[in-house]
Amino acid sequence: MNESAILVLNAGSSSLKVSVFRVLGVVEGLQLRGQVSGIGTAPHFEFRHSDRELLEERSFAAGAIDHRTAVDLVLEACGRHLRPGQRIAACGHRVVHGGTRYAQPVRIAPNVIGELERLIPLAPLHQPHNLAAIRGAMQAMPDVPQVACFDTAFHRTQPELAQRFGLPRKYTEAGVIRYGFHGLSYEYIARSLEIRAKRDPNLAPGRTIVAHLGNGASLCAICDGKSIATTMSFTPADGLLMGTRCGSLDAGVLIYLMRKGLTADQIERLIDFESGLLGVSGISSDMRELLASSDPRAREAVDLFVYRIGREIGSLAAALGGLDTLVFTGGIGENAPAIRERVARDAAWLGNFRTLMIPTDEEFRIAEHTQRLLA
């Protein structure tokens, strides 16, 4: 019997990540990985074996690659490096926004694409690129099933009160609610904790807060494997200070900026690309650079990052009624022990709780969802 594989595509605003997972009844593990970065500026392509051995690397002229041609590029590389006789059985996609309708992965059909297009105003920086990768994969592989997995889906288990803003009901009914994001990461962590607890009941996580800390950062309160509350809300700009996003901001500040003459596009750029660690430090959005810097502005940016996490941990602990386990994941959460130590120390007032670091793997979770949906 020929061996099959599941392809996972994760499209960002200027990148396309690809992962290939071996499937033998269930998803066995990562086989190949690659990325096209710098889409729209200076495109660069790398393709590697699962052990990080470099298989291919190419650079392109500015503007030579868009998301559609990036899909062709990674599919051609997959064709060259799949095992003999191996075939791509399905393709799973990370989609940032599923709205209120999609609380589970779904097989992609024209009507689904239409629904996801209507959600573009809710995630204008992400959804169009997700859809571009989907269209490219469907065109290049018309006979291969495509599955959408949503970053918002994990949070649909939250109590209705946790999802509401204090706005007139007509806006709530029109979909202006707290959606939450990073759901695929949180789902992977929740599943990992569940597996640990089955092996050893003493490791049951109980009331858990997961800190997904990276260029995009958020926290999620989890109980019994379900999302109870999270820091991101209507858009991924809410909550914690991030690499270039400001996090929680008084709506009055936006009104003030509009009266000062800033347009909606200028405000969007300010809060999404010019703020956060970059804006506060005036140096960099990269936590590694800031931790290594002696510049007081860098220290202030790091201090504010940690302070905001501590504030939000208190809020989520209140939603949970206490804290049993604090989990760190994401680029900063996994690779910056100094940040983990400071955050855990600041949360000591919550009493005794377990602290863990668990690397996340959103692509593996997408592959599992894709395989199970089509099985």
C-alpha positions in Angstrom: 0.0 0.0 0.0 1.4 3.4 -1.0 2.3 5.7 1.9 0.4 9.0 2.2 1.2 12.4 3.6 -0.7 15.4 4.8 0.4 18.8 3.6 -0.1 21.8 6.0 0.0 25.4 4.7 0.2 28.3 7.1 0.0 31.6 5.3 1.0 34.9 6.9 1.0 38.4 5.6 4.5 38.1 4.0 5.2 34.4 4.4 4.0 30.9 3.6 5.1 28.0 5.9 4.7 24.4 4.7 4.9 21.2 6.7 4.6 17.6 5.4 3.5 14.9 7.8 3.8 11.2 7.3 0.5 9.3 7.7 0.2 5.6 8.6 -3.4 5.4 9.8 -2.6 8.3 12.1 -0.3 11.3 11.8 3.1 9.8 12.5 5.3 12.9 12.6 7.0 15.7 10.6 8.8 14.7 7.4 9.5 17.9 5.5 9.3 21.6 6.3 9.8 24.8 4.4 9.0 28.5 4.2 8.8 31.3 1.6 9.5 34.5 3.5 9.7 38.1 2.3 6.6 37.8 0.0 6.0 41.1 -1.6 9.5 42.4 -0.8 12.6 40.1 -1.1 11.3 36.5 -1.4 13.5 33.7 0.0 12.7 30.0 -0.1 14.1 27.3 2.2 13.0 23.6 2.2 14.4 21.2 4.8 14.1 17.6 6.0 12.5 17.1 9.4 16.0 16.9 11.0 16.6 20.5 9.6 18.9 19.3 6.8 18.7 21.9 4.1 17.4 20.4 0.9 16.7 23.6 -1.2 17.3 27.3 -0.9 16.5 30.1 -3.4 16.1 33.9 -3.5 14.0 35.9 -5.9 13.8 39.4 -7.2 11.5 41.8 -5.4 7.9 41.3 -6.3 8.6 38.0 -8.2 6.6 35.8 -5.7 3.1 36.3 -4.4 1.1 33.9 -2.2 -0.3 32.1 -5.3 3.1 31.4 -6.8 4.5 30.6 -3.4 2.1 27.7 -3.2 3.3 26.4 -6.5 6.9 26.7 -5.3 6.4 24.6 -2.2 4.3 22.0 -4.0 7.0 21.5 -6.6 9.6 21.1 -3.8 7.3 18.5 -2.1 7.1 16.6 -5.4 10.9 16.4 -5.5 11.3 15.3 -1.9 8.4 13.0 -1.0 9.3 9.4 -0.5 9.0 7.1 -3.6 5.4 6.2 -4.1 4.2 8.6 -1.5 1.3 10.9 -2.3 -0.4 13.9 -0.7 -3.7 12.7 0.6 -5.0 16.0 1.9 -4.0 19.6 2.6 -4.8 21.4 5.9 -4.8 25.2 6.2 -4.5 27.5 9.1 -7.3 30.1 8.9 -7.2 32.9 11.4 -10.9 33.7 11.6 -13.9 31.3 11.6 -16.4 33.8 13.0 -19.3 32.4 15.1 -20.2 29.7 12.6 -17.0 27.6 12.5 -16.2 26.0 15.8 -14.7 22.9 14.2 -12.4 22.2 11.2 -14.3 22.0 7.9 -13.7 20.6 4.5 -13.4 23.5 2.1 -16.0 24.0 -0.6 -17.0 27.1 -2.6 -19.7 28.0 -0.1 -17.1 27.8 2.7 -14.7 30.1 0.8 -17.6 32.5 0.4 -18.3 32.5 4.2 -14.6 33.1 4.9 -14.4 36.0 2.5 -17.2 37.7 4.4 -15.0 37.5 7.5 -12.2 39.5 5.9 -13.2 42.8 7.6 -12.7 41.0 11.0 -9.2 40.0 10.1 -8.0 42.1 7.2 -4.3 41.5 7.9 -4.6 37.7 7.9 -7.7 36.3 6.2 -6.9 37.4 2.6 -3.5 35.6 2.7 -5.1 32.5 4.2 -7.6 32.5 1.4 -4.9 33.1 -1.3 -3.1 30.0 -0.1 -6.3 28.0 -0.1 -7.2 29.1 -3.7 -3.7 28.3 -4.9 -3.7 24.8 -3.4 -7.2 24.1 -4.7 -6.1 25.2 -8.2 -2.8 23.2 -8.1 -4.3 20.1 -6.5 -8.0 20.0 -7.6 -8.4 16.3 -6.6 -6.9 16.7 -3.1 -9.3 17.4 -0.2 -8.6 20.7 1.5 -9.5 21.4 5.2 -9.7 24.7 7.1 -8.7 24.8 10.7 -9.5 28.0 12.6 -7.5 30.0 15.2 -10.8 31.2 16.7 -12.5 27.8 17.0 -11.0 26.8 20.3 -12.5 29.8 22.1 -16.1 29.1 21.1 -16.5 27.1 24.3 -16.2 30.2 26.4 -19.2 31.3 28.4 -21.3 33.9 26.6 -20.5 36.6 29.2 -16.8 36.1 28.5 -17.4 36.9 24.8 -19.5 40.0 25.2 -18.5 43.7 25.0 -20.6 46.3 26.8 -22.1 47.5 23.6 -25.7 47.7 22.4 -27.1 44.3 21.6 -27.4 45.1 17.9 -23.6 45.1 17.6 -23.2 41.9 19.5 -25.8 40.3 17.3 -23.9 41.6 14.3 -20.8 39.7 15.4 -18.9 42.3 17.4 -17.7 40.0 20.2 -14.5 38.7 21.8 -13.4 35.9 19.4 -9.9 35.2 20.7 -7.0 33.8 18.6 -3.9 31.5 18.8 -6.6 28.8 19.3 -4.6 26.1 17.4 -1.6 26.6 19.7 -3.8 26.5 22.8 -5.5 23.4 21.6 -2.2 21.7 21.1 -1.1 22.5 24.6 -4.4 21.4 26.1 -4.1 18.1 24.3 -0.5 17.7 25.5 -1.6 18.3 29.1 -4.4 15.8 28.7 -1.9 13.1 27.5 0.4 13.8 30.4 -2.5 13.4 32.9 -3.5 10.1 31.4 0.0 8.8 32.0 0.2 10.1 35.5 -3.0 11.5 37.3 -0.7 13.5 39.6 0.1 15.7 36.5 -3.6 16.7 36.0 -3.3 20.4 35.0 -6.5 21.7 36.8 -7.0 25.4 36.4 -4.5 26.4 33.7 -3.2 29.6 32.2 -1.2 29.2 28.9 1.0 32.0 27.9 1.6 32.0 24.1 4.4 34.5 24.0 5.9 35.5 20.6 5.8 38.4 18.2 2.1 37.9 18.7 1.3 37.2 22.3 -1.8 36.2 24.3 -2.9 34.3 27.4 -5.7 31.7 27.7 -7.5 30.4 30.7 -8.2 26.7 30.3 -10.2 24.3 32.5 -11.0 20.6 31.5 -9.4 21.2 28.2 -11.7 24.1 27.2 -11.1 27.8 26.8 -12.7 29.9 29.6 -11.3 33.3 28.7 -8.5 34.8 26.6 -6.7 38.2 26.2 -7.1 38.7 22.5 -10.7 39.7 21.5 -12.4 41.1 18.4 -9.0 41.3 16.7 -5.5 40.0 17.5 -4.5 43.6 18.6 -6.1 43.4 22.0 -4.6 42.2 25.3 -0.8 41.9 25.9 1.9 44.1 24.6 3.4 42.3 21.6 6.3 42.7 19.1 4.7 45.5 17.2 1.1 45.6 18.6 0.2 47.9 21.5 -2.3 45.5 23.1 -5.2 46.8 25.2 -5.9 50.4 24.5 -8.5 52.9 25.7 -10.9 53.4 22.8 -10.8 57.1 23.6 -7.2 57.2 22.4 -8.3 56.1 19.0 -11.0 58.8 18.9 -8.4 61.3 20.0 -6.0 60.2 17.2 -8.8 60.5 14.6 -9.6 64.0 15.8 -5.9 64.8 15.4 -6.2 63.8 11.7 -5.1 60.2 11.5 -7.0 58.1 9.1 -8.3 54.6 9.8 -5.4 53.1 7.8 -2.9 55.2 9.7 -4.3 54.1 13.1 -4.3 50.5 12.0 -0.7 50.7 11.0 0.1 52.5 14.3 -1.4 49.9 16.6 -0.4 46.8 14.5 3.0 47.6 13.1 4.6 50.6 15.0 3.8 49.9 18.6 4.5 47.2 21.2 8.1 46.3 22.0 9.3 48.2 18.9 7.4 51.4 19.6 8.2 51.5 23.4 11.9 50.7 22.9 12.5 52.5 19.6 15.0 49.8 19.0 13.5 46.4 18.0 10.5 44.1 18.2 12.9 41.2 18.9 13.0 40.1 22.5 16.5 38.7 22.1 17.9 42.0 21.1 16.1 43.9 23.9 17.3 41.4 26.6 20.9 41.8 25.3 20.7 45.6 25.2 21.9 48.0 28.0 19.7 50.8 26.6 17.2 51.9 29.3 14.5 52.1 26.6 15.0 48.4 25.9 14.6 47.6 29.6 11.5 49.6 29.9 9.9 47.8 26.9 10.7 44.4 28.6 9.4 45.6 31.9 6.1 46.7 30.3 5.8 43.4 28.5 6.2 41.4 31.8 4.0 43.8 33.7 1.1 43.5 31.2 1.4 39.7 31.4 1.2 39.8 35.2 -1.9 42.0 35.1 -3.7 39.7 32.7 -2.7 36.6 34.6 -4.5 38.1 37.6 -7.6 38.6 35.4 -7.6 35.1 34.0 -6.9 33.5 37.5 -10.1 35.3 38.6 -12.0 33.8 35.8 -10.7 30.4 36.7 -11.1 30.8 40.5 -7.4 30.2 41.1 -4.4 28.8 39.3 -2.9 25.3 39.3 -0.7 25.3 36.2 1.1 28.0 34.3 2.4 27.0 30.8 4.7 28.9 28.6 4.9 28.4 24.9 5.7 30.4 21.6 9.0 31.8 20.5 9.6 34.0 23.7 7.8 31.6 26.0 10.0 28.7 24.8 13.3 30.4 24.4 13.5 33.2 27.0 14.0 31.7 30.5 14.5 35.2 32.0 11.0 36.2 30.9 9.5 32.9 32.2 11.2 33.4 35.6 10.0 37.0 36.0 6.4 36.2 35.0 6.3 33.2 37.4 7.8 35.3 40.2 5.3 38.1 39.7 2.5 35.5 39.9 3.7 34.0 43.2 0.9 35.8 45.1 -1.5 33.3 43.5 0.0 30.5 45.7 1.4 27.2 44.8 1.2 26.4 41.1 3.1 24.2 38.6 5.1 26.0 35.9 5.8 24.2 32.6 7.4 25.0 29.2 5.8 23.1 26.4 6.8 23.8 22.7 3.7 24.3 20.6 3.1 22.7 17.3 0.1 24.2 15.5 0.9 22.5 12.2 0.8 19.0 13.8 -2.6 19.8 15.3 -3.8 20.9 11.8 -2.5 17.7 10.3 -4.4 15.7 13.0 -7.6 17.6 12.4 -7.3 17.1 8.6 -6.6 13.4 8.9 -9.5 12.8 11.3 -12.0 14.9 9.4 -11.3 12.9 6.2 -11.0 9.5 7.8 
